[in-house]
Amino acid sequence: MKRILFLFVFHLFTYSPFHLLMAQDAMKVLDITADRIQKAGNVKIEYKASIFAGATEKVSTSGTMWLQESKLKLEAEGVTTWYNGKTRWCYLHENKEVNIDEPSKKEMAAMNPYTFMGIYKKGFKMTVKETVLRGEAVYEVYLQAKYAKMDVKEVYVDIRKSDYQPLCIRVREDNDWQRVSILKFEGNVKLSDDFFSFPEKDYPDVLKNDMR
């Protein structure tokens, strides 16, 4: 997947066909969500990500991601990625080779599902309503860019009402939609100091492509 960008915000929706939706302050609810994620510390996420052209799914992938502030490890289909805050290693299992580079913060932010915590507070119109996703009550948050020059045009985020955990994120940048379904979330995961760096001793015969 080229870019997976995670954002969400709340406002007000007055009713549903079945029951009254209590008034919510958009920024307050989002602040609570962001605060809970930050307090979760090291995070492990199992997900499925897809890109759509209209209603047609063009490509999809499943994987597991670990996060520690700006650091990241990602295991997807056939590729394992480590990022220690400066250097990125992408190991291609089939070819037994690792590509090494130093990506920009913007490029890495596109891979981090909690990038929204630094950018959600300005530049978007916001609404929210109650609905159900995968049998669970959620807030469906809709976020629309105020300015044409913004990269992200629209975002939908489904957040579980009981604990403010995001379950699904849909993002439109140009014409295509990107969807990430969060299948499992685990906080306060214990990780070693070198977890986000490529373990060279475990891959003695790997071919290295150093592009730094």
N, C-alpha and C positions, 0 to 999 in steps of 0.2 A: 504494500500500500504506500502511495507517495506521501500522502498527508492525512493524518488523523488529528483533528482539532477538536478539543473538548472545551465548551462554554455553556453557562446557563444563568437565567435571571427570572424573577417573578414580578407580577403585578396583581390585578384584580379581575375576577370574573364573577358575576353576581348570582348565577343560578345554573343548575343542571336540570334535565327533565325529571329527575327523581328526588333531589333534595337540594336544600339551600347550601350554597358554597360560602363559607365564612370569609369575610374580608381579610385579605393578606397584604401586608406591606411588602412590595417586591424586593426592595433592597435588604430589608431586615431578614426575610426568609433566605435569600441568597447568601447573606453574610453568615447565617447560622450554618448553612450547608458547607460553605468554604471553611469555616472554623472547625467543624467536625472532621473534615477531611484532613486538615492540617494536624489536628490532634491525634489522628490515627497513626502518625509517624511513618515508619516504613510500610509500604503497601504492596500487596500482591493482588493482581487482577487477572481473571480469566475472561476472555472476550471473543466476539466474532465481529469482524469489520467487513463492510461491503461498500461498493461504489455503484450507484444507479444512474442510468440515463432515462429520465422519466420514471416509469414503473418497472423498467427492465434492469435486472441485476447484471452488471458487466463483469465484475470480479469480486471474489470474497476470500477471506482468510481468517483462520482462528489461531489463537495463541495465548501466551501468558506473559504478563508484564510485571516487573518489580520496580518500584519508585522510591527514591530517597532524595527529596528536594529536587535538584536539577539532574541527579544521577538516574540512570535507567538501565535495565536489562530487559531484553525482549526475546522470547522464543516463539517464532512463527513457523510456518510450514517450510522446512528445509533451510532456515536461516536463524542464527543466534546473534544478537547484537548486544554489545556492552558499551556503555558510555559513562565515564568517570567524572564528567563535568568539563573535560577538555578534549580527551581523545576518544574516538569511536572505533570499535572493531566490529566488522560484520563478517561472520564466519559462514561460508557456504558449505554445507555438509556434503553435498554430492561431489563438489570439485575439490574438497579438502583444501580450501584456500581462505585466507582472511584478508579483507581490505581494511586498511588503516587510514584514517583521516582526522582532521580537526574541524568539525562542522560549525557553522554559525549558531548563535543562540536562537535565532529565528527558525532555522531548520530543525533544531532539536525540539523547540517549543511545539512544532507541528506534530511531533510524535508523542507528546506528553498530554494525557487526558485531563490534567488539572491546570493547564495553562490559563484557563478561564479565570482563575483566582486573581490574576493580575490585570485583567483587561475588561471585566464585565461591567464596570461601574460607569462607563460613559460610551456614547455613540450609538445606542440602541433604543428602539421602542420596545415595550414589554407588555405582555399579557399572560395570564395563567388560567387554567380551568382544571377541574377534577375529572379524572377518567380512570380506566383500569388497564393495566398492562401485565400480561402473563399471570392473570388472576390476582394481581395486587393493586390496591388503591394507590394512585400516583397523582402528583401535580404535573400536568403537561404545560411546560413553559414554552412560550413562543417569543423569539427574539428577532427583531428586524432592524437592519442597519439604517441609520438616519442619513448617511451620506453615500453617494454613488462610488466614491473612490475607495471605500472600505473593501478589503479582500473578502471578508465574510459577509454574505448578503442576508442569509436567514439561518436560524437555528431553532430546532425543537429539542427539548430535553424532558425526559420523563423521570421524575424523582419520587422515590417511595415516600409516602406520607409518614410512615411510622418512625423512620430514622434518618430521613433526608439523604438517602443514598441514591445516586444517579443509576438508573437501570438501562437507559437508552439515550443516545445522542445522535441527532441528524443535522448535518451541516451542508449548506449550499454556498459555494464560492462563486462559480460561474454558472454553467447550466447543469452540471452533475451534482448529485447529492451523495454525501458520504454518511454511512450509518455505522455506529458502534453499539453493539449490545453487550452490556456488562453482565456476564453470567455468574460470576462469583467475585466477592470482594473480601479481602482479609487485611485488617490493620494490625499495627504493632508487631510486624514480622521481624524476627531476629536475623540479622545478616552480618556476615563477616566484613572486615574492613576492605578486603580486596574483591568483594562480590561483584563490583561493577567494572572490573578490569579483566581483560582477556587472560585466562590462565595458561600461559605458554607451556608450562611443564606438562599439561594434559594433552597438548597437541605438538609433540616433538617433530613430526614430519610435515607440518602444515606449510603450504606455500604462502609467503607473505607479500602482499602488494602495498607498500608503504607510499601513500600519496600526500603525506604531510609536507 
